[in-house]
Amino acid sequence: MLSLRWFRALPPPGMLACFYAIFITIGALTLWLPWMHTGLVSFDDALFTSVSAVTVTGLIVVDTGSAFTIPGQIVIAILIQMGGLGLMTFAVLLLSALGISIGMPQRVILREELNQTSMSDLGRLVRLILIVAVAVEAVGAVLLAFVFVPEEGWALGLWHAVFHSVSAFNNAGFSTFPNSLMNYAGNLLVTVTVCSMFIISGLGFVVISELLQKRDWTRLSMHSKLMLSGTAVLIVLGWALFAMLEWSNPGTLGSLGSVADRLTASFFQGVTPRTAGFNSIDTTQMRDSTALMTIALMLIGGGSTSTAGGIKVTTAIVLVLGTIAFFRRSTQLTAFGRSIATREVMKVMALTTVSILVVFLSFFALTIFQETEFLILGFEVASAFGTVGLSMGATLDLNPFGRVVIMIVMFLGRVGPLALGFFLATRVTPRVRYPAGQIHLG
């Protein structure tokens, strides 16, 4: 009874974090069952896999396709789906289906998980999330089946298609193939299908809702315009930079024969760091410059209220706009004919500062206890925090301490921004005003 009172006394972000932790534990215990794996999975492996799936990261310590049986892979797909779309989203859908009314505490938690400021349209947004997810994943599975079924047969081919569709839409990066999608580096259908799914879900469900309702650029909100334009710039920039940096690298693009295959693979690898986690080339062979670019893209991530991680595209845009405004000596931030309030800029600064601290401290801890190259560890931490799933080979070599650090970073990368957003949204009016002071910067 005392524990229940303690739980109810938690703020919504604390309750949400507890829900995720409980679900991760249930997932780990389920994956540890004998018929869920082929005998190659310890409880530590199951726990790491569960954390990675629920946080839709995609980092793995055992091969998903060979270490887990089909029932185990189904459990992983369920964990990915529920973790990607949100645990409270599924809870609300279940309660609604059973005819049970949703109370105010549940609505508050759902509002925080969906990063909303109002509770009036939560039900409509939840229904939209479900419809979009089912529709996009169904179309994606059908398209991927055209490639996988001829190679693997109907049963296994369809399962590969469904699993990769769920993983792609939820930006998870899990694959049932031992080398992810490297066998399909030049396959245009696989590239376009997988990339389209994680780009759509990475925009955020608020943006998708506006696009479906308004269908006119001039009527879109400033948030949607920033997300769409920022996403387009990052896609083109990532594609172009990856192609230029890796074009002649024999370990990556250089091993592909035609120009078309190289462009297809570079597009995939330029987009996938935006928290998707799949790879169609050998990431361990990337040049240092490409790895640093990928780290930057992983830390930026996708959009708010999406299945993606990172500090979010809009956060990065506001940081750039603030820097430009400073050098222009402008006292106001504007974009698309709208101003950005000072409190929003302070939120961005707080989110970025906390993110940098989490990444730096976890990176520092790994360098103490993990005997791995500096850049490779940095890549691993950025991938975990951005819930991406790309790796340069460090995941399989993690010692027990390293695994714990990466699991914590994955958890914070998924739940942390939600918790921080709650405290940033809580406005406190100061009772005392102090005279302005001056500090010297720079």
C-alpha atoms as one frame of an Amber mdcrd trajectory, in Angstrom:
protein
   0.000   0.000   0.000   2.878   2.322   0.863   4.555   1.611  -2.494   1.302
   2.395  -4.321   1.015   5.739  -2.531   4.629   6.486  -3.412   3.905   5.645
  -7.054   0.839   7.897  -7.174   2.847  10.715  -5.629   5.291  10.678  -8.535
   5.030  13.421 -11.161   3.813  12.241 -14.615   7.369  11.860 -16.026   8.333
   9.682 -13.056   5.293   7.479 -13.537   6.024   7.233 -17.254   9.638   6.224
 -16.569   8.383   3.552 -14.166   6.012   2.214 -16.806   8.888   1.921 -19.274
  11.128   0.250 -16.669   8.419  -2.273 -15.751   7.747  -3.046 -19.403  11.457
  -3.509 -20.078  11.702  -5.966 -17.179   8.702  -7.949 -18.419  10.224  -7.998
 -21.910  13.581  -9.237 -20.599  12.001 -12.041 -18.556   9.902 -13.083 -21.553
  12.885 -13.136 -23.936  14.827 -15.206 -21.374  12.286 -18.033 -21.531  13.795
 -21.204 -23.074  11.524 -21.309 -26.127  12.229 -17.669 -26.977  15.872 -18.220
 -27.897  18.162 -20.915 -29.250  20.191 -21.324 -26.072  22.640 -18.535 -26.835
  20.938 -15.839 -24.749  21.725 -15.091 -21.093  19.539 -12.878 -18.909  21.993
 -10.007 -19.449  21.571 -10.438 -23.197  17.787 -10.560 -22.849  17.756  -7.427
 -20.674  19.971  -5.487 -23.091  17.788  -6.579 -26.025  14.615  -5.580 -24.179
  16.004  -2.129 -23.316  17.133  -1.641 -26.908  13.738  -2.729 -28.288  11.527
  -0.710 -25.929  13.657   2.392 -26.434  13.606   1.636 -30.212  17.387   1.869
 -30.398  18.536  -1.252 -32.219  21.910  -1.880 -30.566  22.357  -5.647 -30.136
  24.675  -7.935 -28.193  23.395 -11.107 -29.908  22.220 -11.602 -33.483  18.436
 -11.229 -33.544  17.832 -13.671 -36.382  19.977 -16.552 -35.104  19.874 -16.109
 -31.319  16.094 -15.742 -31.019  13.410 -18.108 -32.279  10.407 -16.859 -34.254
   8.358 -16.441 -31.012  11.266 -14.465 -29.552  11.440 -12.277 -32.654   7.676
 -11.684 -32.391   8.149 -10.530 -28.786  10.921  -8.157 -29.926   8.621  -6.761
 -32.640   5.888  -6.181 -30.028   8.348  -4.441 -27.719   9.476  -2.244 -30.622
   5.904  -1.376 -31.581   4.790  -0.500 -28.073   7.995   1.336 -27.235   7.970
   3.296 -30.490   4.367   4.454 -30.466   4.316   4.881 -26.689   3.136   2.698
 -23.825   0.418   5.132 -22.766  -0.865   5.292 -26.334  -1.502   1.551 -26.259
  -2.988   1.785 -22.768  -5.472   4.431 -23.918  -6.399   2.377 -26.979  -6.970
  -0.716 -24.823  -9.075   1.153 -22.272 -11.123   2.764 -25.024 -11.719  -0.612
 -26.679 -12.948  -2.007 -23.345 -15.270   0.967 -22.868 -13.372   2.230 -19.815
 -13.161   5.983 -19.397  -9.723   7.567 -19.243  -9.088   9.515 -16.049  -7.241
  12.778 -15.644  -3.996  11.186 -14.289  -3.782   8.961 -17.368  -4.433  11.921
 -19.645  -1.666  13.922 -17.980   0.837  11.083 -18.488  -0.305  10.629 -22.093
   0.083  14.353 -22.690   3.682  14.204 -21.504   4.465  11.130 -23.599   3.067
  12.811 -26.723   4.734  16.115 -25.800   1.476  18.060 -25.977   0.457  21.219
 -24.143  -3.283  20.541 -24.293  -5.370  17.529 -23.383  -8.317  18.387 -25.634
  -7.171  16.518 -28.754  -5.318  13.601 -27.171  -7.921  11.021 -28.165  -7.888
  12.124 -31.797  -4.085  12.139 -31.881  -3.912   8.623 -30.405  -6.332   7.317
 -33.053  -4.304   9.027 -35.760  -1.091   7.433 -34.479  -2.656   3.974 -34.660
  -4.137   4.489 -38.141  -0.920   5.896 -39.600   1.201   3.163 -38.010  -0.984
   0.315 -39.262  -1.346   1.802 -42.759   2.336   2.613 -43.305   3.582  -0.660
 -41.819   1.118  -2.684 -43.921   2.178  -0.972 -47.145   5.844  -1.311 -46.189
   5.479  -5.030 -45.446   3.798  -5.657 -48.807   6.528  -3.827 -50.715   9.351
  -5.572 -48.844   7.658  -8.932 -49.428   8.299  -8.515 -53.166  12.015  -8.765
 -52.339  12.121 -11.138 -49.362   9.521 -13.747 -50.406  11.291 -14.829 -53.638
  14.498 -15.266 -51.622  13.202 -16.856 -48.415   9.845 -18.414 -49.360   6.355
 -17.311 -48.365   6.403 -17.934 -44.609   9.886 -16.716 -43.749   9.873 -14.012
 -46.427   6.618 -12.512 -45.153   7.921 -12.569 -41.576  11.122 -10.783 -42.623
   8.985  -8.180 -44.411   6.677  -7.611 -41.421   9.525  -7.465 -38.899  11.563
  -4.967 -40.945   8.447  -2.880 -41.595   7.695  -2.612 -37.862  11.343  -1.928
 -37.091  11.656   0.721 -39.815   8.490   2.651 -38.964   9.428   2.764 -35.289
  13.001   3.856 -36.092  14.293   0.785 -34.256  16.965  -0.577 -36.592  16.512
  -4.219 -35.542  17.010  -6.698 -38.361  16.556 -10.443 -38.659  19.543 -10.565
 -41.022  23.040 -10.926 -39.497  24.450  -7.976 -41.488  21.359  -5.768 -41.345
  20.500  -4.675 -44.923  24.000  -4.846 -46.414  22.854  -7.449 -48.960  20.416
  -4.859 -50.330  22.753  -1.869 -50.560  21.899  -1.295 -54.218  18.275  -2.466
 -54.069  16.157   0.588 -54.848  12.868  -0.923 -53.635  14.257  -1.864 -50.206
  16.058   1.477 -49.854  13.067   3.633 -50.788  10.586   1.580 -48.761  12.605
   1.424 -45.540  13.760   5.051 -45.760  10.244   6.320 -46.511   8.869   4.608
 -43.423  11.357   5.987 -40.941  11.303   9.443 -42.554   7.496   9.599 -42.277
   7.443   8.456 -38.658  10.426  10.684 -37.861   8.478  13.801 -38.840   6.253
  13.411 -35.790   2.565  12.633 -35.580   1.620  16.277 -35.040   3.181  17.165
 -38.398   1.523  14.176 -40.068  -1.826  15.240 -38.600  -1.458  18.750 -39.990
  -0.435  17.473 -43.408  -3.488  15.209 -43.578  -5.858  17.933 -42.421  -4.584
  21.147 -44.009  -2.667  19.966 -47.107  -1.480  23.499 -47.727   1.961  24.875
 -46.888   0.628  28.333 -46.009  -1.788  26.893 -43.439   0.785  24.777 -41.624
   2.056  25.769 -38.203   5.569  27.087 -37.684   6.547  23.780 -36.066   5.489
  21.763 -39.103   7.259  24.137 -41.492  10.454  23.951 -39.466  10.273  20.153
 -39.304   9.612  19.688 -43.015  12.253  22.153 -44.176  14.803  20.989 -41.606
  14.244  17.337 -42.497  14.676  18.070 -46.206  17.941  19.935 -45.590  19.341
  17.173 -43.364  18.410  14.466 -45.885  20.119  16.237 -48.785  23.109  17.240
 -46.650  23.594  13.749 -45.193  23.248  12.117 -48.611  25.720  14.458 -50.297
  28.323  14.371 -47.522  28.261  10.597 -47.173  28.665  10.163 -50.930  31.589
  12.587 -51.087  33.388  11.196 -48.044  32.968   7.481 -48.807  32.829   7.364
 -52.630  36.334   5.923 -53.055  36.493   3.978 -49.777  36.934   0.299 -50.755
  35.429  -0.794 -47.439  32.101   0.978 -48.045  30.841   2.627 -51.251  33.982
   1.757 -53.188  33.071  -1.932 -53.059  29.827  -1.286 -54.969  30.041  -1.567
 -58.737  27.789   0.981 -60.410  27.261   4.666 -59.762  23.546   4.002 -59.166
  24.341   1.483 -56.392  26.724   3.924 -54.727  24.153   6.739 -54.840  21.460
   4.418 -53.469  23.676   3.224 -50.619  24.884   6.740 -49.804  21.267   7.955
 -49.644  20.411   5.149 -47.231  23.417   5.818 -45.009  22.880   9.573 -45.138
  19.318   9.200 -43.856  19.540   6.260 -41.450  21.519   8.122 -38.716  18.367
  10.142 -38.088  17.653   7.359 -35.498  16.669   4.590 -37.935  19.677   2.364
 -37.193  19.784   0.142 -40.272  22.970  -0.061 -42.296  23.534  -1.119 -45.903
  27.333  -0.764 -45.769  29.939  -1.880 -43.247  29.939   0.914 -40.650  33.184
  -0.374 -39.117  34.976   0.599 -42.338  33.783   4.214 -42.434  36.365   6.967
 -42.433  36.768   9.052 -39.285  35.276  12.111 -40.972  32.171  10.123 -41.958
  31.848   8.737 -38.436  31.923  12.269 -36.984  29.266  13.428 -39.453  27.128
  10.421 -38.524  27.511  11.227 -34.824  26.203  14.748 -35.464  23.181  13.417
 -37.352  22.474  10.846 -34.622  22.501  13.493 -31.902  20.086  15.708 -33.877
  17.622  12.870 -34.460  14.066  13.302 -35.710  10.961  15.229 -34.771   9.007
  15.821 -31.595   6.089  13.378 -30.945   7.758  10.915 -33.298   9.313   7.477
 -32.950  12.759   9.061 -33.350  15.246  10.128 -30.693  17.955  12.782 -30.421
  17.647  16.387 -29.325  15.158  16.799 -32.212  15.347  18.749 -35.457  13.442
  21.781 -34.181  15.831  22.086 -31.239  18.810  22.160 -33.597  17.086  24.722
 -35.824  16.334  27.047 -32.899  19.978  26.790 -31.805  21.093  27.841 -35.296
  18.518  30.642 -35.475  19.614  31.921 -32.062  23.247  31.984 -33.157  22.362
  33.849 -36.357  20.242  36.328 -34.417  23.134  37.000 -32.044  25.565  37.859
 -34.844  22.907  39.983 -36.530  22.338  41.758 -33.198  18.661  40.901 -33.422
  16.592  40.863 -30.245  13.966  38.476 -31.609  14.020  35.039 -33.217  11.705
  34.636 -36.199  10.904  31.896 -38.692   8.266  31.775 -41.449   6.705  35.038
 -40.309   6.366  33.955 -36.689   8.418  34.826 -33.619   9.924  32.298 -31.226
   9.322  33.154 -27.584  12.231  33.554 -25.178  10.939  30.738 -22.969  11.125
  28.377 -25.964  14.761  29.351 -26.488  15.449  28.663 -22.804  13.841  25.224
 -23.167  16.115  24.496 -26.117  19.161  25.593 -24.139  18.166  23.432 -21.161
  17.476  20.369 -23.318  20.750  20.766 -25.203  22.782  21.301 -22.037  21.328
  18.242 -20.315  21.851  16.160 -23.470  25.491  17.224 -23.714  26.040  16.353
 -20.038  24.471  12.897 -20.440  26.526  12.132 -23.549  29.765  13.468 -22.079
  29.460  11.754 -18.690  28.521   8.391 -20.187  31.319   8.717 -22.739  33.745
   9.568 -19.930  32.619   6.528 -17.916  33.117   4.202 -20.876  36.628   5.491
 -21.567  37.593   4.549 -18.000  36.353   0.964 -18.011  36.227   0.022 -21.702
  39.343  -0.757 -23.725  38.089   0.506 -27.079  39.130   3.221 -29.506  38.051
   6.740 -28.587  35.999   7.439 -31.729  34.279   4.054 -31.640  33.124   4.645
 -28.045  31.903   8.129 -28.931  29.964   6.675 -31.844  28.380   4.080 -29.535
  27.284   6.647 -26.959  25.808   8.963 -29.595  23.936   6.026 -31.116  22.550
   4.991 -27.726  21.473   8.509 -26.719  19.898   9.198 -30.110  18.209   5.754
 -29.941  19.707   5.027 -33.357  21.272   1.573 -33.260  24.235   2.072 -35.568
  27.514   0.704 -34.236  31.140   0.552 -35.279  31.581  -2.763 -33.484  31.745
  -1.691 -29.841  28.421  -3.206 -28.726  29.539  -6.823 -28.963  32.731  -6.028
 -27.024  31.081  -4.228 -24.105  31.974  -5.527 -20.653  29.256  -5.722 -17.964
  29.889  -2.126 -16.846  29.803  -0.898 -20.433  26.490  -2.655 -21.024  24.962
  -0.978 -17.985  26.141   2.448 -19.147  24.752   1.962 -22.652  21.426   0.656
 -21.293  21.100   3.724 -19.064  21.916   6.021 -21.974  19.345   4.288 -24.199
  16.725   4.639 -21.461  17.538   8.321 -20.906  17.562   8.932 -24.648  13.992
   7.655 -24.892  12.413   8.739 -21.596  14.700  11.622 -20.594  13.405  14.253
 -23.043   9.831  13.438 -21.962  10.690  13.939 -18.298  12.673  17.102 -18.986
   9.844  18.496 -21.098   7.471  18.214 -18.147   9.666  20.280 -15.862  10.319
  22.817 -18.619   6.591  23.144 -19.213   5.912  23.829 -15.528   5.883  27.591
 -15.193   6.638  29.173 -11.843   6.027  32.871 -11.341   8.820  34.423  -9.257
   7.649  36.224  -6.111  10.691  38.452  -5.921  12.241  40.449  -8.743  15.922
  41.357  -8.620  17.701  44.247 -10.337  19.505  43.353 -13.537  23.203  42.493
 -13.291  25.942  42.277 -15.873  28.315  39.457 -16.716  31.097  39.362 -19.270
  30.934  36.537 -21.825  33.336  35.345 -24.483
